[in-house]
Amino acid sequence: MKKILLQTISVMLALVFTSVQALAYTTAPAMAVSEEEAEMVAGFSEAEIYAAFDEVSELETMIRGNDGITYSGLEANNSELVANLSATSAFSNATMTDTPPIFSAFMWGCLLNWVGMLIVGLTTGFDSSQIVKSGWGCLINGLLLGGGWIWSYSYY
């Protein structure tokens, strides 16, 4: 009887553990979209995107057309072509993401322990907040496995 009860509890905890993240995304506040947001998406125009790149395309044609001109040279001469442009952009760190792939950082740490922490570190550029979350996953994993080991040897 005790073995069946343990198996039932284990299966129920595993189901709760794997479904918590999926349930977090189906709550009403996460799915709510205001009318302003809906109108902004519905009124989207591709012309705005293309207009934003007009200045960059002029700069690109000038640099490609003249071999001696570089972006840094234009920037040093305070050219009007680079007046509203920045050399650093949001895409400069495009290879590093805010969150690790597939799972959350906590799940990586919980499932793979220190290997999960290494994966989180490599995929997020060693972002300290993500590594701390992964560390909490390692701690929870260790407590659950250690507690289960102690509990199983104390009853058998």
Secondary structure as GFF3:
##gff-version 3
##sequence-region A 1 156
A	DSSP	alpha_helix	2	24	.	.	.	ID=ss1
A	DSSP	alpha_helix	28	31	.	.	.	ID=ss2
A	DSSP	alpha_helix	35	42	.	.	.	ID=ss3
A	DSSP	alpha_helix	46	52	.	.	.	ID=ss4
A	DSSP	alpha_helix	54	65	.	.	.	ID=ss5
A	DSSP	alpha_helix	71	76	.	.	.	ID=ss6
A	DSSP	three_ten_helix	80	82	.	.	.	ID=ss7
A	DSSP	three_ten_helix	90	93	.	.	.	ID=ss8
A	DSSP	alpha_helix	105	112	.	.	.	ID=ss9
A	DSSP	alpha_helix	114	124	.	.	.	ID=ss10
A	DSSP	alpha_helix	128	155	.	.	.	ID=ss11
###
